[in-house]
């Protein structure tokens, strides 16, 4: 507050006396923005005060529309202003279907509670990015308008327009990319996934928007996959790394506290480790293989039946799985990433509870979780993968095994005993 008051005195001295209430409100907002400590350099208070005074004089000669258009263009151009947006989850069509919903949104986004964080983002951008004098004057106009509650809608309109235009353009790009890859069921979509990730990094609000849409469409399906995860038949290589690290984590907690983590803590841990390293790549390949089999079965059922109802059921099943494949295999929204993490955790916990079990389509049987740490078992499984032509997956499992062995060797023989205990202590409730 001392810095804010100091900045206010400097601005008022540079601007001069006799400011109206609106002018004082703008000075106060600018003082707060200058007083915040972001660790970057802000233009001098006197310089910004001079520009603000010029803006107030020029407002008489330039139209409101010109300022609004210039502000909207800055919002789209400057990376630091990409968070000055109406949150995407508020802009989903279904939420703006009736007049009452639109009225409620307008009231929300024109409130001080909503506008102040946007001003904070503008302040951060001014401190971290290069702005010309003309661009700074545009932002100072926006700050002046936002400071007056009577003009909140004037400030918000360019923000709303920039938010919608960005989402519409991003949706168009993603739709075009999906169409290009629509019938490609080989798991070779790294280029597409990278393009979408880059798009979301550039337009984070688009990720928020699509997360809301996908959440509405797939929330029930995701819940069913998490709760009935035994229906997902994916190969061991897709979750091998998570399985062995899960038991190492369990052993560490037993060593530290003498007890195991509760179920929710275990789920949270496993959900988070999915996105470490290259685990997600092999997990998604495993999911893709499962989905491809399900789609093939649906086609076979539809084609092998003469019954129209059965044919229609098979076709509908195929379409549903195809939609689910797009959702699961090309994750780019927070909802997708969170959902995949939870499915991954459920698969690992379910796998651990259902031993003995046959490994994939091989004749090899896993009789005890501890075998996942044994060279003989892993070598047999790696050879099975190589014989199936899955050389990359075989190399991945082999690499994970030797990395885990290094960790265990560094921790010593006593910890190895703890890991074996952990594989037997796991919750069965």
N, C-alpha and C positions, 0 to 999 in steps of 0.2 A: 504493500500500500504506500510505503514511503516513496518507492520508485514511481508509482502511478501519480502521486501528488506532485512529485518533482517534474514529471513530464507535462502534467497539466499546466503548471506555472510557465514552463518554457513555451508551450503552444499558445497560451493566452497572451503572453508577452509579444510573440511573433505576429499573431493575428490582430491584436488590438482589442479595444473595449467595445461595449455596446452590442454584444451578441444577443440574439433572441433565444428563446427556449430551445428551439430546434438546433441552433448552432451550438449551444452549450451541451446539449445531449451528444452531438457528434464529437465535440472536443473530449467529452468524458470517455466515450467509447475508444477513440484514438489513443487517449492517455493510457487506458488499460492495455491496449494492444502493444503500445510502446513499452509499457512497464513490465510486461511478461518476459521471463527469462527463458529463452529457448536455446541459448548457447550460440546464437548466430547474431550477425550484425543487422540492426534495423537502420534505415535512413534517419538522418538527424531530425529531431523534432521540429526544428525551425524550418527545415526544407519542406517537410510534409505540411506544416502549418501554412507556408506560403502557397503550396499547390492547392490546399483545401480552400484557401481564400479565393484563388483564381477560379476554382470549380464553381464556387458559389456565385461569382460574377458572371461566368460563362453560361450558367444555367438559364439566364434570362435570354440568351441568344440562341442556344441550341435546344432542340426538341427533346422531350422525355424519351421518345422512341429511340433516338440516336444513342443516348446513354445506355438504355436497356439492351440494345443490340450489341454495343461495344462490350458491356459487362458479360453478356451471354457468350460472346466469342472468346473472351479471356477465360471463362470457366471451362470452355472446351479445349483451349490450346495449352494452358499451363498445367503441367503434371501436378504441381503442388495444390492446384484448385480442384483436383478430381474428387476430393471428398466433400466439396461444397455442393451437395446434392440432396434431393429428396430421397430418403432411403428407398431402394428398389422394391422392398417387400410391401411398401405402401402404394405402389403404382401398378400393381397387378390388376388387370381388367376387371376381374370378379369383385374387387374391392371398390371399384368406381362405377358400378352399374347403375346406381340410383342417385338422385339428387341429394338425398340425406347423407350418403357416404361421401360425396364430393364436398358437401358443406362441412362435414366433420373433419375431412382432411385439410381443407383450407384453414379452418380454425386452428388446427394443430400446428401447421407449418408456419403460420403467421404469429405464433406466440413467442415471447421473449425466450422461453425455455428452449425452443427449437432453434431460433435464430442465433443465439449467443455462441453455440459450438461452431456454427458456420463462420462467424466472425473470427473465432479462434483459429480456424484453418486458414483463413485469409491472412491473418497476422503471421502465421508460420510460413506461408508462401512468400510474403513480402520479405521476410528475414532470410529466406533460403534461396530465392530465385532472382534472376536478373529481370528488372522491369525498366522500360523506357519511361520518360516523364509523362508521356501521353497515357500509357497504361496505368501508371500510378494514379493519375488524376481520375481515371475511370474507376479504380478501386476506391478512391477517397469519396467519389460520388456515391458509390454503393454503400459505403460505411455511413455516410451522412444520412442516406435514405433509411438504412436499417435502424439508425439510432432513434428515429421518430416513429413511434408506434402507429401513427396515422398513415404512414407510408409503407408499412410492412409488406403489403401485397405487391407494391411496386418492386421491392427488393426480391421478393420470392418468385415473381413471374419468370425472370431470366433463369433462375435456379431450376425452376420446374421445367422450363423448356429445354434447357441443357440436359437435364436428367432424362427426359423422355426421348430426345433426339439420340442421345448416346445409346440408350437401351434398344431403340428401334434399329439403329445401324448395326449394333452388335448382334442382335437376334438374326438379322438378315445374313450377316457373315456366317454365323454358326449354322444356320439352315443350309446355306450353300455348301459348306464343308461337309455336313452330314449327308447331303444328297450325293456328294462325290464318293463317299465311303459307304453308302447305304447297303450295298450288297457284298461288301468285303467282310467276310466272316473269319478271315485269317487274322490272328492277333498280330497285326503289323501296322498299328495305327499310331505309332509314336509321333509321327509328324503332325497328325491331326490333334492329338492330345497336347502337344507342345504349342501349337497355334492357339488352341483354346485357352491354355494356361496363360500365355502371353497377353491374350485379349483381356482376360479377367484381371491380370496385373495392371494393365493399362486402364481398364474401366472396372474397378472393384464394385461399383454399384450394380453393374450388370450381373455379377455373381450373386449378389444379394437378391436381385429381382428373380433370376432363374431358380435360385434355391427355394423361394416361396412357391413358384409355379410347380417345380418338381416335387416339393414337399406335399402339396395338395393332391398331386396325381399319384404319388408312389408311397405315401406314408403307411398305408395299410399293408401294402406288399412288403415293405421293408420290415415292418413289425412282425409279419408272419415269417419272414426269412430268419429274423433274429430268434424268434421263439420256437420255430420248427426247423432249426438249422440242420437237423439230421437228414432232411430232404435234399440238401445240397451235396452232391457227390463230386468233390473236387480232389485231384491227386495230392498225395502227401507232400510233394515238392513245393506246392503252393503255400503250405503253412509250416514246413519243417523248421525254418529259422525261428519263427515265433514260438513254436512248441519248445525247442530246447532252451531258448532264452527265458521263456516263461518259468521253467523249472529252476534255472539258475537264479532268477529273481526271487523265487519262492525260497530257495535255499539260503540266499543272502538275508532275507527277512527272518527266517527261522534262526539263523546264526546271531542276528542282531537282537531280536526280541524274545526268542524262545517260543514264538507262536507264528502261525501263518496269517497272511493278510485276509481280511474279510472278502466275501465274494465280490462286492461292488468294486473294492480297491483293485482286485485282480483283473476284473473286466476293464477298468479304466486303464490300467497299465498296458494290457495287451492291445487295447484299441489304439493307444498312442504309438506303440512301437511299429505299427503297420507302416507308418510314413517315414520311418528311419531307414537310411540306406536305400537299397533297391528292392526291399521286400515287396512293395506294392506291385512292382512289375511282374513278379512271378505269381503273386496272389491273383492279379487280374488275369493272367494267362490261364490259371487254374479255373477261375470263374468262367472265362470265355469257353473253355473246353466243356464244362458242365452245361452251359447254355446252348452250345452248338448241338450237343447230344439231345437235349430236351426239344430243341427246334426240329431236329431230324425225326424224332419220335412223333411229334405232332403232325408233321407232313405225312409220315408213313400211315398214321391212323386215319388221316383224312382221305388219302388216296386208296387205301385198302378197303374202305367201306362203301357200300352202295346206298347206305341209308343217308338221306339228305341232312337229317338232324346231326348225325355223327360226323359227317363231313364238315358241317358248319362249326361244330364244336372243336374239331381239329384245327380248322382255319383260325378260329378265334383264339385258341390256345397259342398257335404259332405267332399271331400278331401280338398277343400279350407278352410273350417271351421276347420277341424282337424289340418291343418298347422297353422292356426291363433290361435288355442287353445294352441299349443306348444309355440308359440311366447308370448302370453299374460299370460299364467298361470305359466310359469317357467322363470321369469325374472332374468337375471344375468348380462346383459350388460348395459352400460350407455344409449344406445338408447332405450332399452326396458323400463328401469326405468323412463326415461323422457317421453316416449310415454304414459305409464300407468298413470303418474301424470297428463298429459294433458287431457286424456280421463276422468279421475276422476273429474277434474275441470269442464269439459264441461258437464258432467252428473249432477253435482250439480247446475250449472248455468241454465241448461235446465230445471231441476226439478223445480227450483224456479220460472221460467217463465210460467210454465204450471199448474197452480192451478185454480180451483179444479181438483183433480185427485183421482182415486181409488187406494187404497193401495194394491199393488201386486195382488193376485187373490182373495182378500177378498171383502166383501160388504162394508167395511169401506171406507168412502170418506174423504179426507183431503180438507177442504174448505178454509183453511188459513194457511200460513206457521207458524204463531204463535202457532198453535195447537201442533207443534212438541215439544214445551216447556211445554205443559200442561199434568198433570198427568193422567187425564181421557183418553185422546187420546192414550198416550203411553201405558197405561195398557191394553187397548183394542188391540193394535197392538201386544204387547208382548203375550197376550193370544192367538191371532191368530197364531203366530209363534209356540207356545207350542203345539197347537192343530195340527199343520202340522208336528210335530215331530222335529222341529228345536229348540231344547231346548238350545243349545249353543248360537245360534244367539239371542234367546229371552233374555238370560242372559246378552249378550253383550249390547243389546239395553237398557235394564233396568239399567245396570251399567253406561252406557254413560249418561242416563237421570239424574240419581242421582248425578253423578259427576258434570254435568252442573248446576244442582240446587245448589250445594254447592258453585260453582263459583259465581252464581248470588246472592246468599244470602250474600256472603262475600262482594260483590260490592255494595249491597244496593238496595233499592226500586227505586231510581232515575235511576240507570243503567238498571233495569228491564224494565222501561218505554222506555229507549233508544233502547233496544233490540226489543221491540214490534214495535217501530218506524222503525227500520232497516228492519224488515220483510215486511214493507209496502212501504219503500222508494226505494227498490231495482230497479235497471235499467231495463227498458222494451224496450230499443232501440235496 
